[in-house]
Amino acid sequence: MKTHVKKGDQVEIIAGNHKGKRGTVLSVDGAKGKVTVEGGRMVMKAVKRSEKNPDGGIEETPAPVHISNVKKLG
C-alpha cells in the first residue's frame, strides 16, 4: 500500500487524543495503515526482567496511530 509518509519524515498528529503533537516517524506499516511517531502516542508497558533491563518494571514506549491521523510537515 502506498503511503504519504515514510520513515524519518516530520509529522503532526491531526486527530484523536494526541492531536497537535509533532515528531519524527519511527516506523510505517503500510499493510495495517499504522505509523509510529516519536513522542506521539506514549503508552505505559510492563517489562519483564532481563539482562538488558535487570530491574524490569514499567516503561513508556511509543504506540502506533492510524496513518490517516497524521499530516506531513514541510
Distance bins in CASP14 RR format, pairs under 12 A and 6 or more apart:
PFRMAT RR
TARGET T0000
AUTHOR 0000-0000-0000
RMODE 2
METHOD distances of the structure
MODEL  1
1 28 0 0 0 0 1 0 0 0 0 0 0
1 29 0 0 0 0 1 0 0 0 0 0 0
1 30 1 0 1 0 0 0 0 0 0 0 0
1 31 1 0 0 1 0 0 0 0 0 0 0
1 32 0 0 0 0 1 0 0 0 0 0 0
1 33 1 0 0 1 0 0 0 0 0 0 0
1 34 0 0 0 0 0 1 0 0 0 0 0
1 67 0 0 0 0 1 0 0 0 0 0 0
2 28 0 0 0 0 0 1 0 0 0 0 0
2 30 0 0 0 0 1 0 0 0 0 0 0
2 31 0 0 0 0 0 1 0 0 0 0 0
2 33 0 0 0 0 0 1 0 0 0 0 0
2 67 0 0 0 0 0 1 0 0 0 0 0
3 9 0 0 0 0 1 0 0 0 0 0 0
3 11 0 0 0 0 0 1 0 0 0 0 0
3 25 0 0 0 0 1 0 0 0 0 0 0
3 27 0 0 0 0 0 1 0 0 0 0 0
3 28 1 0 1 0 0 0 0 0 0 0 0
3 29 0 0 0 0 1 0 0 0 0 0 0
3 30 1 0 1 0 0 0 0 0 0 0 0
3 31 0 0 0 0 0 1 0 0 0 0 0
3 32 0 0 0 0 0 1 0 0 0 0 0
3 33 1 0 0 1 0 0 0 0 0 0 0
3 34 0 0 0 0 0 1 0 0 0 0 0
3 35 1 0 0 1 0 0 0 0 0 0 0
3 66 0 0 0 0 0 1 0 0 0 0 0
3 67 1 0 1 0 0 0 0 0 0 0 0
3 68 0 0 0 0 0 1 0 0 0 0 0
3 70 0 0 0 0 1 0 0 0 0 0 0
3 72 0 0 0 0 1 0 0 0 0 0 0
4 11 0 0 0 0 1 0 0 0 0 0 0
4 25 0 0 0 0 0 1 0 0 0 0 0
4 28 0 0 0 0 1 0 0 0 0 0 0
4 30 0 0 0 0 0 1 0 0 0 0 0
4 33 0 0 0 0 0 1 0 0 0 0 0
4 35 0 0 0 0 1 0 0 0 0 0 0
4 67 1 0 0 1 0 0 0 0 0 0 0
4 68 0 0 0 0 1 0 0 0 0 0 0
4 69 0 0 0 0 0 1 0 0 0 0 0
4 70 0 0 0 0 1 0 0 0 0 0 0
4 71 0 0 0 0 1 0 0 0 0 0 0
4 72 1 0 0 1 0 0 0 0 0 0 0
4 73 0 0 0 0 0 1 0 0 0 0 0
5 11 1 0 1 0 0 0 0 0 0 0 0
5 12 0 0 0 0 0 1 0 0 0 0 0
5 13 0 0 0 0 0 1 0 0 0 0 0
5 23 0 0 0 0 0 1 0 0 0 0 0
5 24 0 0 0 0 0 1 0 0 0 0 0
5 25 1 0 1 0 0 0 0 0 0 0 0
5 26 0 0 0 0 0 1 0 0 0 0 0
5 27 0 0 0 0 0 1 0 0 0 0 0
5 28 1 0 0 1 0 0 0 0 0 0 0
5 29 0 0 0 0 0 1 0 0 0 0 0
5 30 0 0 0 0 0 1 0 0 0 0 0
5 33 0 0 0 0 0 1 0 0 0 0 0
5 34 0 0 0 0 0 1 0 0 0 0 0
5 35 1 0 0 1 0 0 0 0 0 0 0
5 36 0 0 0 0 0 1 0 0 0 0 0
5 37 0 0 0 0 1 0 0 0 0 0 0
5 65 0 0 0 0 0 1 0 0 0 0 0
5 66 0 0 0 0 0 1 0 0 0 0 0
5 67 1 0 0 1 0 0 0 0 0 0 0
5 68 0 0 0 0 0 1 0 0 0 0 0
5 69 0 0 0 0 0 1 0 0 0 0 0
5 70 1 0 0 1 0 0 0 0 0 0 0
5 71 0 0 0 0 1 0 0 0 0 0 0
5 72 1 0 1 0 0 0 0 0 0 0 0
5 73 0 0 0 0 1 0 0 0 0 0 0
5 74 0 0 0 0 0 1 0 0 0 0 0
6 24 0 0 0 0 0 1 0 0 0 0 0
6 25 1 0 0 1 0 0 0 0 0 0 0
6 26 0 0 0 0 0 1 0 0 0 0 0
6 27 0 0 0 0 0 1 0 0 0 0 0
6 28 1 0 0 1 0 0 0 0 0 0 0
6 30 0 0 0 0 0 1 0 0 0 0 0
6 35 0 0 0 0 1 0 0 0 0 0 0
6 67 0 0 0 0 0 1 0 0 0 0 0
6 70 0 0 0 0 0 1 0 0 0 0 0
6 72 0 0 0 0 1 0 0 0 0 0 0
7 24 0 0 0 0 1 0 0 0 0 0 0
7 25 1 0 1 0 0 0 0 0 0 0 0
7 26 1 0 0 1 0 0 0 0 0 0 0
7 27 1 0 0 1 0 0 0 0 0 0 0
7 28 1 0 1 0 0 0 0 0 0 0 0
7 29 0 0 0 0 0 1 0 0 0 0 0
7 30 0 0 0 0 0 1 0 0 0 0 0
7 35 0 0 0 0 1 0 0 0 0 0 0
7 36 0 0 0 0 1 0 0 0 0 0 0
7 37 0 0 0 0 0 1 0 0 0 0 0
7 38 0 0 0 0 0 1 0 0 0 0 0
8 23 0 0 0 0 1 0 0 0 0 0 0
8 24 1 0 1 0 0 0 0 0 0 0 0
8 25 1 0 1 0 0 0 0 0 0 0 0
8 26 1 0 0 1 0 0 0 0 0 0 0
8 27 0 0 0 0 1 0 0 0 0 0 0
8 28 0 0 0 0 1 0 0 0 0 0 0
8 35 0 0 0 0 0 1 0 0 0 0 0
8 36 0 0 0 0 0 1 0 0 0 0 0
8 37 0 0 0 0 0 1 0 0 0 0 0
8 38 0 0 0 0 1 0 0 0 0 0 0
8 72 0 0 0 0 0 1 0 0 0 0 0
8 73 0 0 0 0 0 1 0 0 0 0 0
9 22 0 0 0 0 0 1 0 0 0 0 0
9 23 0 0 0 0 1 0 0 0 0 0 0
9 24 1 0 0 1 0 0 0 0 0 0 0
9 25 1 0 1 0 0 0 0 0 0 0 0
9 26 0 0 0 0 0 1 0 0 0 0 0
9 27 0 0 0 0 0 1 0 0 0 0 0
9 28 0 0 0 0 1 0 0 0 0 0 0
9 35 0 0 0 0 1 0 0 0 0 0 0
9 36 0 0 0 0 0 1 0 0 0 0 0
9 37 0 0 0 0 1 0 0 0 0 0 0
9 38 0 0 0 0 0 1 0 0 0 0 0
9 67 0 0 0 0 0 1 0 0 0 0 0
9 70 0 0 0 0 1 0 0 0 0 0 0
9 71 0 0 0 0 0 1 0 0 0 0 0
9 72 1 0 1 0 0 0 0 0 0 0 0
9 73 1 0 0 1 0 0 0 0 0 0 0
9 74 0 0 0 0 1 0 0 0 0 0 0
10 21 0 0 0 0 0 1 0 0 0 0 0
10 22 1 0 0 1 0 0 0 0 0 0 0
10 23 1 0 0 1 0 0 0 0 0 0 0
10 24 1 0 0 1 0 0 0 0 0 0 0
10 25 1 0 0 1 0 0 0 0 0 0 0
10 37 0 0 0 0 1 0 0 0 0 0 0
10 38 0 0 0 0 1 0 0 0 0 0 0
10 70 0 0 0 0 0 1 0 0 0 0 0
10 71 0 0 0 0 0 1 0 0 0 0 0
10 72 1 0 0 1 0 0 0 0 0 0 0
10 73 1 0 1 0 0 0 0 0 0 0 0
10 74 1 0 0 1 0 0 0 0 0 0 0
11 18 0 0 0 0 0 1 0 0 0 0 0
11 20 0 0 0 0 0 1 0 0 0 0 0
11 21 0 0 0 0 1 0 0 0 0 0 0
11 22 1 0 0 1 0 0 0 0 0 0 0
11 23 1 0 0 1 0 0 0 0 0 0 0
11 24 1 0 0 1 0 0 0 0 0 0 0
11 25 1 0 1 0 0 0 0 0 0 0 0
11 26 0 0 0 0 0 1 0 0 0 0 0
11 28 0 0 0 0 0 1 0 0 0 0 0
11 35 1 0 0 1 0 0 0 0 0 0 0
11 36 0 0 0 0 0 1 0 0 0 0 0
11 37 1 0 1 0 0 0 0 0 0 0 0
11 38 0 0 0 0 1 0 0 0 0 0 0
11 39 0 0 0 0 0 1 0 0 0 0 0
11 40 0 0 0 0 1 0 0 0 0 0 0
11 65 0 0 0 0 1 0 0 0 0 0 0
11 67 0 0 0 0 1 0 0 0 0 0 0
11 68 0 0 0 0 0 1 0 0 0 0 0
11 69 0 0 0 0 1 0 0 0 0 0 0
11 70 1 0 1 0 0 0 0 0 0 0 0
11 71 1 0 0 1 0 0 0 0 0 0 0
11 72 1 0 1 0 0 0 0 0 0 0 0
11 73 1 0 0 1 0 0 0 0 0 0 0
11 74 0 0 0 0 1 0 0 0 0 0 0
12 18 0 0 0 0 0 1 0 0 0 0 0
12 19 0 0 0 0 1 0 0 0 0 0 0
12 20 1 0 1 0 0 0 0 0 0 0 0
12 21 1 0 0 1 0 0 0 0 0 0 0
12 22 1 0 1 0 0 0 0 0 0 0 0
12 23 1 0 0 1 0 0 0 0 0 0 0
12 24 0 0 0 0 0 1 0 0 0 0 0
12 25 0 0 0 0 0 1 0 0 0 0 0
12 35 0 0 0 0 0 1 0 0 0 0 0
12 37 0 0 0 0 1 0 0 0 0 0 0
12 39 0 0 0 0 0 1 0 0 0 0 0
12 40 0 0 0 0 1 0 0 0 0 0 0
12 65 0 0 0 0 0 1 0 0 0 0 0
12 69 0 0 0 0 1 0 0 0 0 0 0
12 70 1 0 0 1 0 0 0 0 0 0 0
12 71 1 0 1 0 0 0 0 0 0 0 0
12 72 0 0 0 0 1 0 0 0 0 0 0
12 73 1 0 1 0 0 0 0 0 0 0 0
12 74 0 0 0 0 0 1 0 0 0 0 0
13 19 1 0 1 0 0 0 0 0 0 0 0
13 20 1 0 1 0 0 0 0 0 0 0 0
13 21 1 0 1 0 0 0 0 0 0 0 0
13 22 1 0 0 1 0 0 0 0 0 0 0
13 23 0 0 0 0 1 0 0 0 0 0 0
13 25 0 0 0 0 0 1 0 0 0 0 0
13 35 0 0 0 0 1 0 0 0 0 0 0
13 36 0 0 0 0 0 1 0 0 0 0 0
13 37 1 0 0 1 0 0 0 0 0 0 0
13 38 0 0 0 0 0 1 0 0 0 0 0
13 39 0 0 0 0 1 0 0 0 0 0 0
13 40 1 0 0 1 0 0 0 0 0 0 0
13 41 1 0 0 1 0 0 0 0 0 0 0
13 42 0 0 0 0 0 1 0 0 0 0 0
13 62 0 0 0 0 0 1 0 0 0 0 0
13 63 0 0 0 0 0 1 0 0 0 0 0
13 64 0 0 0 0 0 1 0 0 0 0 0
13 65 1 0 0 1 0 0 0 0 0 0 0
13 66 0 0 0 0 1 0 0 0 0 0 0
13 67 0 0 0 0 0 1 0 0 0 0 0
13 68 0 0 0 0 0 1 0 0 0 0 0
13 69 1 0 1 0 0 0 0 0 0 0 0
13 70 1 0 1 0 0 0 0 0 0 0 0
13 71 0 0 0 0 1 0 0 0 0 0 0
13 72 0 0 0 0 0 1 0 0 0 0 0
13 73 0 0 0 0 0 1 0 0 0 0 0
14 20 1 0 0 1 0 0 0 0 0 0 0
14 21 0 0 0 0 1 0 0 0 0 0 0
14 22 0 0 0 0 0 1 0 0 0 0 0
14 37 0 0 0 0 0 1 0 0 0 0 0
14 40 0 0 0 0 0 1 0 0 0 0 0
14 65 0 0 0 0 1 0 0 0 0 0 0
14 66 0 0 0 0 0 1 0 0 0 0 0
14 67 0 0 0 0 0 1 0 0 0 0 0
14 68 0 0 0 0 1 0 0 0 0 0 0
14 69 1 0 0 1 0 0 0 0 0 0 0
14 70 1 0 0 1 0 0 0 0 0 0 0
14 71 1 0 1 0 0 0 0 0 0 0 0
14 72 0 0 0 0 0 1 0 0 0 0 0
14 73 0 0 0 0 0 1 0 0 0 0 0
15 21 0 0 0 0 0 1 0 0 0 0 0
15 41 0 0 0 0 0 1 0 0 0 0 0
15 65 0 0 0 0 1 0 0 0 0 0 0
15 66 0 0 0 0 1 0 0 0 0 0 0
15 67 0 0 0 0 0 1 0 0 0 0 0
15 68 1 0 0 1 0 0 0 0 0 0 0
15 69 1 0 1 0 0 0 0 0 0 0 0
15 70 0 0 0 0 1 0 0 0 0 0 0
15 71 0 0 0 0 1 0 0 0 0 0 0
16 40 0 0 0 0 0 1 0 0 0 0 0
16 41 0 0 0 0 1 0 0 0 0 0 0
16 65 0 0 0 0 1 0 0 0 0 0 0
16 66 0 0 0 0 1 0 0 0 0 0 0
16 68 0 0 0 0 0 1 0 0 0 0 0
16 69 1 0 0 1 0 0 0 0 0 0 0
16 70 0 0 0 0 0 1 0 0 0 0 0
17 40 0 0 0 0 0 1 0 0 0 0 0
17 41 1 0 0 1 0 0 0 0 0 0 0
17 42 0 0 0 0 0 1 0 0 0 0 0
17 43 0 0 0 0 0 1 0 0 0 0 0
17 63 0 0 0 0 0 1 0 0 0 0 0
17 65 0 0 0 0 1 0 0 0 0 0 0
17 69 0 0 0 0 0 1 0 0 0 0 0
18 37 0 0 0 0 1 0 0 0 0 0 0
18 39 0 0 0 0 1 0 0 0 0 0 0
18 40 1 0 1 0 0 0 0 0 0 0 0
18 41 1 0 1 0 0 0 0 0 0 0 0
18 42 0 0 0 0 1 0 0 0 0 0 0
18 43 0 0 0 0 0 1 0 0 0 0 0
18 62 0 0 0 0 0 1 0 0 0 0 0
18 63 0 0 0 0 1 0 0 0 0 0 0
18 64 0 0 0 0 0 1 0 0 0 0 0
18 65 1 0 0 1 0 0 0 0 0 0 0
18 66 0 0 0 0 0 1 0 0 0 0 0
18 69 0 0 0 0 1 0 0 0 0 0 0
18 70 0 0 0 0 0 1 0 0 0 0 0
19 40 0 0 0 0 0 1 0 0 0 0 0
19 41 0 0 0 0 0 1 0 0 0 0 0
19 65 0 0 0 0 0 1 0 0 0 0 0
19 69 0 0 0 0 1 0 0 0 0 0 0
19 70 0 0 0 0 0 1 0 0 0 0 0
19 71 0 0 0 0 0 1 0 0 0 0 0
20 37 0 0 0 0 0 1 0 0 0 0 0
20 39 0 0 0 0 0 1 0 0 0 0 0
20 40 0 0 0 0 1 0 0 0 0 0 0
20 41 0 0 0 0 0 1 0 0 0 0 0
20 65 0 0 0 0 0 1 0 0 0 0 0
20 69 0 0 0 0 0 1 0 0 0 0 0
20 70 0 0 0 0 0 1 0 0 0 0 0
20 71 0 0 0 0 1 0 0 0 0 0 0
20 73 0 0 0 0 0 1 0 0 0 0 0
21 37 1 0 0 1 0 0 0 0 0 0 0
21 38 0 0 0 0 1 0 0 0 0 0 0
21 39 1 0 0 1 0 0 0 0 0 0 0
21 40 1 0 1 0 0 0 0 0 0 0 0
21 41 1 0 0 1 0 0 0 0 0 0 0
21 42 0 0 0 0 1 0 0 0 0 0 0
21 62 0 0 0 0 0 1 0 0 0 0 0
21 65 0 0 0 0 1 0 0 0 0 0 0
21 69 0 0 0 0 0 1 0 0 0 0 0
21 70 0 0 0 0 1 0 0 0 0 0 0
21 71 0 0 0 0 0 1 0 0 0 0 0
21 73 0 0 0 0 0 1 0 0 0 0 0
22 37 0 0 0 0 1 0 0 0 0 0 0
22 38 0 0 0 0 1 0 0 0 0 0 0
22 39 0 0 0 0 1 0 0 0 0 0 0
22 40 0 0 0 0 1 0 0 0 0 0 0
22 70 0 0 0 0 1 0 0 0 0 0 0
22 71 0 0 0 0 1 0 0 0 0 0 0
22 72 0 0 0 0 0 1 0 0 0 0 0
22 73 1 0 0 1 0 0 0 0 0 0 0
22 74 0 0 0 0 0 1 0 0 0 0 0
23 35 0 0 0 0 0 1 0 0 0 0 0
23 36 0 0 0 0 0 1 0 0 0 0 0
23 37 1 0 1 0 0 0 0 0 0 0 0
23 38 1 0 1 0 0 0 0 0 0 0 0
23 39 1 0 0 1 0 0 0 0 0 0 0
23 40 1 0 0 1 0 0 0 0 0 0 0
23 41 0 0 0 0 0 1 0 0 0 0 0
23 42 0 0 0 0 0 1 0 0 0 0 0
23 62 0 0 0 0 1 0 0 0 0 0 0
23 65 0 0 0 0 0 1 0 0 0 0 0
23 70 0 0 0 0 1 0 0 0 0 0 0
23 71 0 0 0 0 0 1 0 0 0 0 0
23 72 0 0 0 0 0 1 0 0 0 0 0
23 73 0 0 0 0 1 0 0 0 0 0 0
24 35 0 0 0 0 0 1 0 0 0 0 0
24 36 0 0 0 0 1 0 0 0 0 0 0
24 37 1 0 0 1 0 0 0 0 0 0 0
24 38 1 0 1 0 0 0 0 0 0 0 0
24 39 0 0 0 0 1 0 0 0 0 0 0
24 40 0 0 0 0 1 0 0 0 0 0 0
24 62 0 0 0 0 0 1 0 0 0 0 0
24 70 0 0 0 0 0 1 0 0 0 0 0
24 72 0 0 0 0 0 1 0 0 0 0 0
24 73 0 0 0 0 0 1 0 0 0 0 0
25 34 0 0 0 0 0 1 0 0 0 0 0
25 35 1 0 1 0 0 0 0 0 0 0 0
25 36 1 0 0 1 0 0 0 0 0 0 0
25 37 1 0 0 1 0 0 0 0 0 0 0
25 38 1 0 0 1 0 0 0 0 0 0 0
25 39 0 0 0 0 0 1 0 0 0 0 0
25 40 0 0 0 0 0 1 0 0 0 0 0
25 62 0 0 0 0 0 1 0 0 0 0 0
25 64 0 0 0 0 0 1 0 0 0 0 0
25 65 0 0 0 0 0 1 0 0 0 0 0
25 67 0 0 0 0 1 0 0 0 0 0 0
25 70 1 0 0 1 0 0 0 0 0 0 0
25 71 0 0 0 0 0 1 0 0 0 0 0
25 72 0 0 0 0 1 0 0 0 0 0 0
25 73 0 0 0 0 0 1 0 0 0 0 0
26 34 0 0 0 0 0 1 0 0 0 0 0
26 35 0 0 0 0 1 0 0 0 0 0 0
26 36 1 0 1 0 0 0 0 0 0 0 0
26 37 1 0 0 1 0 0 0 0 0 0 0
26 38 1 0 1 0 0 0 0 0 0 0 0
26 39 0 0 0 0 1 0 0 0 0 0 0
26 40 0 0 0 0 1 0 0 0 0 0 0
26 41 0 0 0 0 0 1 0 0 0 0 0
26 61 0 0 0 0 0 1 0 0 0 0 0
26 62 1 0 0 1 0 0 0 0 0 0 0
26 63 0 0 0 0 0 1 0 0 0 0 0
26 64 0 0 0 0 1 0 0 0 0 0 0
26 65 0 0 0 0 0 1 0 0 0 0 0
27 33 0 0 0 0 0 1 0 0 0 0 0
27 34 0 0 0 0 1 0 0 0 0 0 0
27 35 1 0 0 1 0 0 0 0 0 0 0
27 36 1 0 1 0 0 0 0 0 0 0 0
27 37 0 0 0 0 1 0 0 0 0 0 0
27 38 0 0 0 0 0 1 0 0 0 0 0
27 62 0 0 0 0 1 0 0 0 0 0 0
27 63 0 0 0 0 0 1 0 0 0 0 0
27 64 1 0 0 1 0 0 0 0 0 0 0
27 65 0 0 0 0 0 1 0 0 0 0 0
27 67 0 0 0 0 0 1 0 0 0 0 0
28 34 1 0 0 1 0 0 0 0 0 0 0
28 35 1 0 1 0 0 0 0 0 0 0 0
28 36 1 0 0 1 0 0 0 0 0 0 0
28 37 0 0 0 0 0 1 0 0 0 0 0
28 64 0 0 0 0 1 0 0 0 0 0 0
28 65 0 0 0 0 0 1 0 0 0 0 0
28 66 0 0 0 0 0 1 0 0 0 0 0
28 67 1 0 0 1 0 0 0 0 0 0 0
28 70 0 0 0 0 0 1 0 0 0 0 0
28 72 0 0 0 0 0 1 0 0 0 0 0
29 35 1 0 0 1 0 0 0 0 0 0 0
29 36 0 0 0 0 1 0 0 0 0 0 0
29 64 1 0 0 1 0 0 0 0 0 0 0
29 65 0 0 0 0 0 1 0 0 0 0 0
29 66 0 0 0 0 0 1 0 0 0 0 0
29 67 0 0 0 0 1 0 0 0 0 0 0
30 36 0 0 0 0 0 1 0 0 0 0 0
30 64 0 0 0 0 0 1 0 0 0 0 0
30 66 0 0 0 0 0 1 0 0 0 0 0
30 67 1 0 0 1 0 0 0 0 0 0 0
30 68 0 0 0 0 0 1 0 0 0 0 0
31 67 0 0 0 0 0 1 0 0 0 0 0
32 64 1 0 0 1 0 0 0 0 0 0 0
32 65 0 0 0 0 0 1 0 0 0 0 0
32 66 0 0 0 0 1 0 0 0 0 0 0
32 67 0 0 0 0 1 0 0 0 0 0 0
33 64 0 0 0 0 1 0 0 0 0 0 0
33 65 0 0 0 0 1 0 0 0 0 0 0
33 66 1 0 0 1 0 0 0 0 0 0 0
33 67 1 0 1 0 0 0 0 0 0 0 0
33 68 0 0 0 0 1 0 0 0 0 0 0
33 69 0 0 0 0 0 1 0 0 0 0 0
33 70 0 0 0 0 0 1 0 0 0 0 0
34 41 0 0 0 0 0 1 0 0 0 0 0
34 62 0 0 0 0 0 1 0 0 0 0 0
34 63 0 0 0 0 1 0 0 0 0 0 0
34 64 1 1 0 0 0 0 0 0 0 0 0
34 65 1 0 0 1 0 0 0 0 0 0 0
34 66 1 0 0 1 0 0 0 0 0 0 0
34 67 1 0 0 1 0 0 0 0 0 0 0
34 68 0 0 0 0 0 1 0 0 0 0 0
34 69 0 0 0 0 1 0 0 0 0 0 0
34 70 0 0 0 0 0 1 0 0 0 0 0
35 41 0 0 0 0 0 1 0 0 0 0 0
35 62 0 0 0 0 0 1 0 0 0 0 0
35 63 0 0 0 0 0 1 0 0 0 0 0
35 64 1 0 0 1 0 0 0 0 0 0 0
35 65 1 0 0 1 0 0 0 0 0 0 0
35 66 1 0 0 1 0 0 0 0 0 0 0
35 67 1 0 1 0 0 0 0 0 0 0 0
35 68 0 0 0 0 1 0 0 0 0 0 0
35 69 0 0 0 0 1 0 0 0 0 0 0
35 70 1 0 1 0 0 0 0 0 0 0 0
35 71 0 0 0 0 0 1 0 0 0 0 0
35 72 0 0 0 0 0 1 0 0 0 0 0
36 42 0 0 0 0 0 1 0 0 0 0 0
36 43 0 0 0 0 0 1 0 0 0 0 0
36 61 0 0 0 0 1 0 0 0 0 0 0
36 62 1 0 1 0 0 0 0 0 0 0 0
36 63 1 0 0 1 0 0 0 0 0 0 0
36 64 1 0 1 0 0 0 0 0 0 0 0
36 65 1 0 0 1 0 0 0 0 0 0 0
36 66 0 0 0 0 0 1 0 0 0 0 0
36 67 0 0 0 0 0 1 0 0 0 0 0
36 70 0 0 0 0 0 1 0 0 0 0 0
37 62 1 0 0 1 0 0 0 0 0 0 0
37 63 0 0 0 0 1 0 0 0 0 0 0
37 64 0 0 0 0 1 0 0 0 0 0 0
37 65 1 0 0 1 0 0 0 0 0 0 0
37 66 0 0 0 0 0 1 0 0 0 0 0
37 67 0 0 0 0 0 1 0 0 0 0 0
37 69 0 0 0 0 1 0 0 0 0 0 0
37 70 1 0 0 1 0 0 0 0 0 0 0
37 71 0 0 0 0 0 1 0 0 0 0 0
37 72 0 0 0 0 0 1 0 0 0 0 0
37 73 0 0 0 0 0 1 0 0 0 0 0
38 61 0 0 0 0 0 1 0 0 0 0 0
38 62 1 0 0 1 0 0 0 0 0 0 0
38 63 0 0 0 0 0 1 0 0 0 0 0
38 64 0 0 0 0 0 1 0 0 0 0 0
38 65 0 0 0 0 0 1 0 0 0 0 0
38 70 0 0 0 0 0 1 0 0 0 0 0
39 60 0 0 0 0 1 0 0 0 0 0 0
39 61 0 0 0 0 1 0 0 0 0 0 0
39 62 1 0 1 0 0 0 0 0 0 0 0
39 63 0 0 0 0 1 0 0 0 0 0 0
39 65 0 0 0 0 0 1 0 0 0 0 0
40 60 0 0 0 0 0 1 0 0 0 0 0
40 61 0 0 0 0 0 1 0 0 0 0 0
40 62 1 0 0 1 0 0 0 0 0 0 0
40 63 0 0 0 0 1 0 0 0 0 0 0
40 64 0 0 0 0 1 0 0 0 0 0 0
40 65 1 0 0 1 0 0 0 0 0 0 0
40 69 0 0 0 0 0 1 0 0 0 0 0
40 70 0 0 0 0 1 0 0 0 0 0 0
41 60 0 0 0 0 0 1 0 0 0 0 0
41 61 0 0 0 0 1 0 0 0 0 0 0
41 62 1 0 0 1 0 0 0 0 0 0 0
41 63 1 0 1 0 0 0 0 0 0 0 0
41 64 1 0 0 1 0 0 0 0 0 0 0
41 65 1 0 1 0 0 0 0 0 0 0 0
41 66 0 0 0 0 0 1 0 0 0 0 0
41 69 0 0 0 0 1 0 0 0 0 0 0
41 70 0 0 0 0 0 1 0 0 0 0 0
42 58 0 0 0 0 0 1 0 0 0 0 0
42 59 0 0 0 0 0 1 0 0 0 0 0
42 60 1 0 1 0 0 0 0 0 0 0 0
42 61 1 0 0 1 0 0 0 0 0 0 0
42 62 1 0 1 0 0 0 0 0 0 0 0
42 63 1 0 0 1 0 0 0 0 0 0 0
42 64 0 0 0 0 0 1 0 0 0 0 0
42 65 0 0 0 0 0 1 0 0 0 0 0
43 58 0 0 0 0 0 1 0 0 0 0 0
43 59 0 0 0 0 1 0 0 0 0 0 0
43 60 1 0 0 1 0 0 0 0 0 0 0
43 61 1 0 0 1 0 0 0 0 0 0 0
43 62 1 0 0 1 0 0 0 0 0 0 0
43 63 1 0 1 0 0 0 0 0 0 0 0
43 64 0 0 0 0 0 1 0 0 0 0 0
43 65 0 0 0 0 0 1 0 0 0 0 0
44 57 0 0 0 0 1 0 0 0 0 0 0
44 58 1 0 1 0 0 0 0 0 0 0 0
44 59 1 0 0 1 0 0 0 0 0 0 0
44 60 1 0 1 0 0 0 0 0 0 0 0
44 61 0 0 0 0 1 0 0 0 0 0 0
44 62 0 0 0 0 0 1 0 0 0 0 0
44 63 0 0 0 0 0 1 0 0 0 0 0
45 53 0 0 0 0 0 1 0 0 0 0 0
45 56 0 0 0 0 0 1 0 0 0 0 0
45 57 0 0 0 0 1 0 0 0 0 0 0
45 58 1 0 0 1 0 0 0 0 0 0 0
45 59 1 0 1 0 0 0 0 0 0 0 0
45 60 1 0 0 1 0 0 0 0 0 0 0
45 61 1 0 1 0 0 0 0 0 0 0 0
45 62 0 0 0 0 0 1 0 0 0 0 0
45 63 0 0 0 0 1 0 0 0 0 0 0
46 53 0 0 0 0 0 1 0 0 0 0 0
46 56 0 0 0 0 1 0 0 0 0 0 0
46 57 1 0 0 1 0 0 0 0 0 0 0
46 58 1 0 1 0 0 0 0 0 0 0 0
46 59 0 0 0 0 1 0 0 0 0 0 0
46 60 0 0 0 0 0 1 0 0 0 0 0
46 61 0 0 0 0 0 1 0 0 0 0 0
47 53 1 0 1 0 0 0 0 0 0 0 0
47 54 0 0 0 0 0 1 0 0 0 0 0
47 55 0 0 0 0 1 0 0 0 0 0 0
47 56 1 0 1 0 0 0 0 0 0 0 0
47 57 1 0 1 0 0 0 0 0 0 0 0
47 58 1 0 0 1 0 0 0 0 0 0 0
47 59 1 0 1 0 0 0 0 0 0 0 0
47 60 0 0 0 0 0 1 0 0 0 0 0
47 61 0 0 0 0 1 0 0 0 0 0 0
48 54 0 0 0 0 0 1 0 0 0 0 0
48 55 0 0 0 0 0 1 0 0 0 0 0
48 56 1 0 0 1 0 0 0 0 0 0 0
48 57 0 0 0 0 1 0 0 0 0 0 0
48 58 0 0 0 0 0 1 0 0 0 0 0
48 59 0 0 0 0 0 1 0 0 0 0 0
49 55 1 0 0 1 0 0 0 0 0 0 0
49 56 1 0 1 0 0 0 0 0 0 0 0
49 57 0 0 0 0 1 0 0 0 0 0 0
50 56 1 0 0 1 0 0 0 0 0 0 0
50 57 0 0 0 0 0 1 0 0 0 0 0
50 59 0 0 0 0 0 1 0 0 0 0 0
52 59 0 0 0 0 0 1 0 0 0 0 0
53 59 1 0 0 1 0 0 0 0 0 0 0
64 70 0 0 0 0 0 1 0 0 0 0 0
65 71 0 0 0 0 0 1 0 0 0 0 0
END
